[in-house]
Amino acid sequence: MSNKDRIVFIMVGGVMSLLTIIVLGDFWVALHEHRPIDDDIIQLLQMSITGLIGIVGGYFGSKSSDNKDKNNNI
C-alpha cells in the first residue's frame, strides 16, 4: 500500500467517522427533545458524501491514468 493509498483511506475513513458521530448525535438530541431532525445536518451529510465521492473518484481516476502511463512507457 503506497502513501497515496494510505492518505486517501485515512481521509475518507476519518470524514465518514466524523459524519457518523455528528449525525448520530443530532438524531439522539432530536429524539430526546422531541423535535424533528435538523435540516442543516442532512444537508451537511449530503454535501460531504458528494465531496467524498469526488475525492475517491479522482483518486481512482489518477490511479488508472498512472497505470496507463506506466504500460505505455514499457
Z-matrix of the N, CA and C atoms (Angstrom, degrees):
N
C 1 1.452
C 2 1.528 1 107.82
N 3 1.303 2 116.41 1 124.16
C 4 1.464 3 120.90 2 -178.65
C 5 1.533 4 110.55 3 -81.27
N 6 1.317 5 115.20 4 170.25
C 7 1.466 6 120.36 5 179.20
C 8 1.525 7 110.86 6 -62.94
N 9 1.313 8 116.26 7 -37.08
C 10 1.465 9 121.06 8 178.80
C 11 1.528 10 110.29 9 -61.31
N 12 1.326 11 116.05 10 -43.32
C 13 1.469 12 121.05 11 177.83
C 14 1.523 13 110.84 12 -61.70
N 15 1.326 14 116.29 13 -44.98
C 16 1.469 15 120.61 14 -179.00
C 17 1.522 16 111.51 15 -63.22
N 18 1.333 17 116.84 16 -42.67
C 19 1.454 18 121.02 17 -178.55
C 20 1.525 19 110.78 18 -62.02
N 21 1.325 20 116.98 19 -46.62
C 22 1.464 21 120.65 20 -179.88
C 23 1.525 22 109.87 21 -65.11
N 24 1.318 23 117.74 22 -42.73
C 25 1.465 24 121.63 23 179.78
C 26 1.526 25 111.26 24 -61.88
N 27 1.322 26 117.48 25 -46.74
C 28 1.458 27 121.65 26 -179.47
C 29 1.527 28 110.70 27 -66.74
N 30 1.334 29 117.41 28 -41.18
C 31 1.459 30 120.85 29 -179.05
C 32 1.530 31 111.01 30 -63.90
N 33 1.310 32 117.08 31 -48.34
C 34 1.464 33 120.52 32 -179.11
C 35 1.527 34 110.34 33 -66.87
N 36 1.311 35 117.33 34 -43.52
C 37 1.460 36 119.99 35 178.44
C 38 1.526 37 112.58 36 -62.51
N 39 1.310 38 116.60 37 -41.31
C 40 1.463 39 120.74 38 178.89
C 41 1.512 40 113.09 39 -65.46
N 42 1.315 41 116.06 40 -44.45
C 43 1.468 42 119.60 41 179.78
C 44 1.526 43 110.65 42 -66.34
N 45 1.332 44 116.80 43 -40.81
C 46 1.464 45 119.53 44 178.55
C 47 1.529 46 110.61 45 -65.24
N 48 1.314 47 118.36 46 -38.62
C 49 1.465 48 121.46 47 177.27
C 50 1.522 49 111.21 48 -64.16
N 51 1.318 50 116.23 49 -44.65
C 52 1.458 51 121.06 50 178.66
C 53 1.524 52 111.27 51 -62.58
N 54 1.318 53 117.13 52 -43.63
C 55 1.469 54 120.79 53 178.04
C 56 1.524 55 111.09 54 -62.98
N 57 1.320 56 116.70 55 -39.56
C 58 1.462 57 120.12 56 178.57
C 59 1.524 58 110.84 57 -61.88
N 60 1.317 59 116.80 58 -43.86
C 61 1.464 60 120.81 59 179.20
C 62 1.523 61 110.72 60 -63.50
N 63 1.336 62 117.54 61 -44.18
C 64 1.461 63 121.49 62 -179.30
C 65 1.521 64 111.02 63 -63.40
N 66 1.323 65 117.21 64 -47.08
C 67 1.468 66 121.18 65 -177.21
C 68 1.523 67 110.96 66 -67.21
N 69 1.327 68 117.37 67 -45.45
C 70 1.460 69 119.51 68 178.48
C 71 1.527 70 111.72 69 -63.70
N 72 1.323 71 116.55 70 -36.69
C 73 1.466 72 120.19 71 176.62
C 74 1.511 73 111.72 72 -63.69
N 75 1.323 74 117.60 73 -43.24
C 76 1.464 75 120.06 74 179.02
C 77 1.522 76 111.16 75 -68.01
N 78 1.331 77 117.33 76 -39.53
C 79 1.466 78 120.04 77 176.84
C 80 1.532 79 110.41 78 -61.47
N 81 1.324 80 116.95 79 -40.98
C 82 1.457 81 121.93 80 -179.92
C 83 1.530 82 110.87 81 -63.35
N 84 1.337 83 115.99 82 -46.53
C 85 1.467 84 120.34 83 179.85
C 86 1.529 85 110.31 84 -65.12
N 87 1.323 86 117.22 85 -42.03
C 88 1.467 87 120.91 86 179.03
C 89 1.521 88 110.99 87 -62.83
N 90 1.308 89 117.41 88 -37.31
C 91 1.459 90 121.38 89 179.35
C 92 1.530 91 111.00 90 -67.19
N 93 1.311 92 116.56 91 -43.47
C 94 1.464 93 119.88 92 -177.43
C 95 1.522 94 113.42 93 -76.88
N 96 1.329 95 117.88 94 -27.57
C 97 1.466 96 120.76 95 179.24
C 98 1.524 97 112.07 96 -94.72
N 99 1.319 98 117.19 97 0.46
C 100 1.474 99 122.49 98 -179.96
C 101 1.524 100 111.61 99 53.46
N 102 1.316 101 115.24 100 49.35
C 103 1.465 102 121.32 101 177.42
C 104 1.523 103 108.15 102 -126.47
N 105 1.346 104 116.71 103 161.83
C 106 1.470 105 117.62 104 177.28
C 107 1.529 106 111.19 105 -71.37
N 108 1.304 107 115.00 106 162.02
C 109 1.467 108 121.00 107 178.74
C 110 1.524 109 108.50 108 -66.55
N 111 1.312 110 116.58 109 138.92
C 112 1.461 111 122.06 110 -177.53
C 113 1.525 112 110.30 111 -66.48
N 114 1.325 113 115.87 112 129.32
C 115 1.468 114 120.43 113 -179.74
C 116 1.527 115 112.49 114 -66.08
N 117 1.341 116 116.59 115 -29.09
C 118 1.466 117 119.50 116 179.02
C 119 1.528 118 111.54 117 -65.26
N 120 1.322 119 117.34 118 -33.70
C 121 1.466 120 120.76 119 178.53
C 122 1.523 121 110.15 120 -67.74
N 123 1.321 122 116.57 121 -41.57
C 124 1.462 123 120.44 122 178.53
C 125 1.530 124 110.09 123 -65.19
N 126 1.328 125 117.32 124 -40.66
C 127 1.462 126 120.59 125 177.80
C 128 1.529 127 110.80 126 -65.33
N 129 1.338 128 117.66 127 -40.83
C 130 1.466 129 121.46 128 176.23
C 131 1.516 130 110.64 129 -59.62
N 132 1.317 131 116.50 130 -43.53
C 133 1.454 132 121.55 131 179.97
C 134 1.528 133 111.01 132 -62.72
N 135 1.318 134 117.04 133 -45.58
C 136 1.461 135 120.95 134 179.93
C 137 1.525 136 111.76 135 -62.76
N 138 1.324 137 116.87 136 -45.51
C 139 1.459 138 120.11 137 -178.54
C 140 1.527 139 111.49 138 -67.87
N 141 1.319 140 116.88 139 -38.05
C 142 1.468 141 120.43 140 -179.55
C 143 1.520 142 111.57 141 -67.49
N 144 1.318 143 116.40 142 -42.58
C 145 1.464 144 118.97 143 178.82
C 146 1.521 145 110.65 144 -65.79
N 147 1.331 146 116.87 145 -38.03
C 148 1.465 147 119.78 146 175.75
C 149 1.530 148 111.03 147 -61.57
N 150 1.330 149 116.72 148 -41.79
C 151 1.461 150 120.65 149 177.45
C 152 1.517 151 112.64 150 -64.73
N 153 1.327 152 116.31 151 -40.66
C 154 1.464 153 119.52 152 178.20
C 155 1.524 154 111.52 153 -64.75
N 156 1.319 155 116.48 154 -38.54
C 157 1.468 156 119.47 155 176.46
C 158 1.524 157 109.84 156 -61.58
N 159 1.315 158 117.42 157 -39.69
C 160 1.462 159 121.21 158 177.24
C 161 1.517 160 112.49 159 -64.27
N 162 1.328 161 116.54 160 -42.02
C 163 1.469 162 120.50 161 179.96
C 164 1.524 163 110.42 162 -65.23
N 165 1.323 164 116.72 163 -47.63
C 166 1.461 165 120.40 164 -179.13
C 167 1.529 166 110.35 165 -66.29
N 168 1.327 167 117.35 166 -39.30
C 169 1.467 168 120.31 167 177.37
C 170 1.512 169 111.98 168 -63.52
N 171 1.332 170 117.29 169 -41.37
C 172 1.457 171 120.90 170 176.34
C 173 1.508 172 112.41 171 -64.59
N 174 1.320 173 116.16 172 -38.05
C 175 1.467 174 120.55 173 178.20
C 176 1.528 175 110.80 174 -63.56
N 177 1.333 176 117.01 175 -49.43
C 178 1.461 177 119.31 176 -179.55
C 179 1.524 178 111.45 177 -68.16
N 180 1.336 179 117.51 178 -32.72
C 181 1.461 180 119.92 179 176.48
C 182 1.518 181 111.91 180 -65.52
N 183 1.333 182 116.81 181 -41.53
C 184 1.468 183 119.39 182 178.91
C 185 1.524 184 110.80 183 -71.12
N 186 1.330 185 116.55 184 -34.13
C 187 1.462 186 119.87 185 178.54
C 188 1.529 187 110.16 186 -65.95
N 189 1.318 188 116.53 187 -40.49
C 190 1.459 189 120.94 188 177.72
C 191 1.527 190 110.47 189 -65.81
N 192 1.321 191 116.20 190 -40.24
C 193 1.463 192 120.68 191 179.10
C 194 1.529 193 110.94 192 -65.58
N 195 1.336 194 116.58 193 -40.51
C 196 1.468 195 120.15 194 177.88
C 197 1.519 196 111.20 195 -62.35
N 198 1.344 197 117.07 196 -40.74
C 199 1.459 198 120.46 197 179.74
C 200 1.523 199 111.52 198 -66.00
N 201 1.322 200 118.24 199 -37.56
C 202 1.466 201 121.69 200 178.63
C 203 1.531 202 110.30 201 -66.54
N 204 1.348 203 115.72 202 -40.92
C 205 1.461 204 119.87 203 179.27
C 206 1.533 205 110.89 204 -64.10
N 207 1.320 206 117.36 205 -40.39
C 208 1.455 207 120.47 206 179.93
C 209 1.517 208 111.13 207 -66.86
N 210 1.329 209 117.31 208 -38.17
C 211 1.462 210 120.86 209 179.91
C 212 1.520 211 111.99 210 -70.28
N 213 1.341 212 117.16 211 -32.36
C 214 1.466 213 120.22 212 179.44
C 215 1.524 214 112.62 213 -74.34
N 216 1.326 215 116.85 214 -27.47
C 217 1.470 216 120.25 215 -178.31
C 218 1.517 217 112.34 216 -81.46
N 219 1.295 218 118.42 217 -12.50
C 220 1.475 219 120.56 218 -176.98
C 221 1.495 220 111.33 219 -80.40
